[in-house]
Amino acid sequence: MTNEQVKDGKMWRKALVLLVLAMPAAAEDWVPLTGPQIQEALTGKKLQYENAWQDFRASGRTLYNAGRDSWGYWAVRDDQYCSQWPPQAPWDCYDVSQKGDQIRFIGAFNDVSEGVFVEE
């Protein structure tokens, strides 16, 4: 084996090691959710945000608490999470992505809210 062949073999091994090390990081990227995936991910679950928490009921009701309870409604429409908070009439809808036990809501103006699932 020539020195050049040995160097090429070492280079390939290094590239393979780097590829393998990068794979777990790629697996932890945010994954966009479809409507059925959003429904499954949120129904009956509770998310903890930085300064609040939210409970997603199967009935379509949702309880948000940032120091006091605020009841609203939630639904999945066209692959988006949508919510309504009375007395406000319009529904606001968000794209949803997931990374492990974290959920990210992305609004129409690219505003982002992130929460982590809480075990009860």
C-alpha positions as CSV (number, residue, x, y, z in Angstrom):
1,M,0.0,0.0,0.0
2,T,1.4,3.4,-0.9
3,N,1.5,6.4,1.4
4,E,-1.2,8.1,-0.7
5,Q,-3.5,5.1,-0.3
6,V,-3.0,5.0,3.4
7,K,-3.8,8.8,3.6
8,D,-6.9,8.3,1.5
9,G,-8.1,5.5,3.8
10,K,-7.6,7.6,6.9
11,M,-9.4,10.5,5.3
12,W,-12.4,8.2,4.5
13,R,-12.4,6.9,8.0
14,K,-12.4,10.4,9.4
15,A,-15.3,11.4,7.1
16,L,-17.2,8.3,8.2
17,V,-16.7,9.1,11.9
18,L,-17.8,12.7,11.3
19,L,-20.9,11.6,9.5
20,V,-21.9,9.1,12.2
21,L,-21.3,11.8,14.9
22,A,-23.5,14.3,13.0
23,M,-26.4,11.8,12.6
24,P,-27.8,12.2,16.2
25,A,-27.8,16.0,15.8
26,A,-29.8,15.7,12.5
27,A,-32.3,13.4,14.3
28,E,-32.9,16.2,16.8
29,D,-34.0,18.8,14.3
30,W,-37.5,20.3,14.4
31,V,-39.9,18.2,12.4
32,P,-43.1,19.8,11.0
33,L,-46.3,18.0,12.0
34,T,-49.3,17.3,9.9
35,G,-52.9,17.8,11.2
36,P,-53.3,14.2,12.5
37,Q,-49.8,14.4,14.1
38,I,-50.7,17.7,15.8
39,Q,-54.0,16.2,17.1
40,E,-52.1,13.2,18.5
41,A,-49.3,15.2,20.0
42,L,-51.5,17.7,21.9
43,T,-54.7,15.9,22.8
44,G,-54.8,15.3,26.6
45,K,-51.3,16.8,27.1
46,K,-49.9,19.7,29.0
47,L,-47.1,22.0,27.8
48,Q,-44.9,24.1,30.0
49,Y,-43.7,27.4,28.4
50,E,-41.2,29.7,29.9
51,N,-43.7,31.5,32.2
52,A,-46.9,29.6,31.7
53,W,-48.5,26.2,31.0
54,Q,-51.3,25.0,28.7
55,D,-53.6,22.0,29.0
56,F,-55.1,20.6,25.7
57,R,-58.4,18.8,26.4
58,A,-59.9,16.2,24.1
59,S,-63.1,18.2,24.2
60,G,-61.5,21.0,22.2
61,R,-61.2,23.2,25.3
62,T,-57.8,24.5,26.4
63,L,-56.6,26.0,29.7
64,Y,-53.7,28.4,29.6
65,N,-52.2,29.7,32.9
66,A,-49.7,32.5,33.2
67,G,-50.5,33.3,36.8
68,R,-54.3,33.0,36.3
69,D,-56.6,30.6,34.3
70,S,-57.7,31.5,30.8
71,W,-60.1,29.1,29.1
72,G,-60.2,28.9,25.3
73,Y,-60.7,26.5,22.4
74,W,-58.3,24.6,20.2
75,A,-58.7,22.7,17.0
76,V,-56.6,21.4,14.1
77,R,-57.4,22.9,10.7
78,D,-55.5,22.3,7.5
79,D,-52.3,21.0,9.2
80,Q,-52.2,23.8,11.7
81,Y,-53.0,24.2,15.4
82,C,-55.7,26.9,15.9
83,S,-56.9,28.5,19.0
84,Q,-59.6,31.0,20.1
85,W,-59.7,32.9,23.3
86,P,-63.1,34.4,24.2
87,P,-64.2,37.2,24.0
88,Q,-62.0,37.3,20.9
89,A,-63.9,36.0,17.9
90,P,-61.2,35.1,15.3
91,W,-59.2,31.8,15.4
92,D,-55.4,32.2,15.2
93,C,-53.6,29.3,13.5
94,Y,-50.0,28.2,13.8
95,D,-47.7,25.7,12.1
96,V,-46.4,23.1,14.5
97,S,-43.0,21.4,14.7
98,Q,-41.7,18.9,17.2
99,K,-38.3,18.0,18.5
100,G,-38.3,15.2,21.1
101,D,-40.6,16.3,23.9
102,Q,-40.6,20.0,22.7
103,I,-43.3,21.6,20.6
104,R,-42.9,24.8,18.6
105,F,-45.8,27.0,17.4
106,I,-45.0,29.3,14.4
107,G,-47.4,32.1,13.7
108,A,-48.3,33.9,10.5
109,F,-45.6,36.5,11.1
110,N,-43.0,33.9,12.1
111,D,-43.6,34.6,15.8
112,V,-42.5,31.5,17.8
113,S,-43.7,29.9,21.0
114,E,-42.0,26.8,22.4
115,G,-43.1,24.4,25.1
116,V,-42.1,21.1,26.6
117,F,-44.4,18.3,27.5
118,V,-45.1,17.9,31.2
119,E,-45.9,14.6,32.8
120,E,-48.8,14.7,35.2
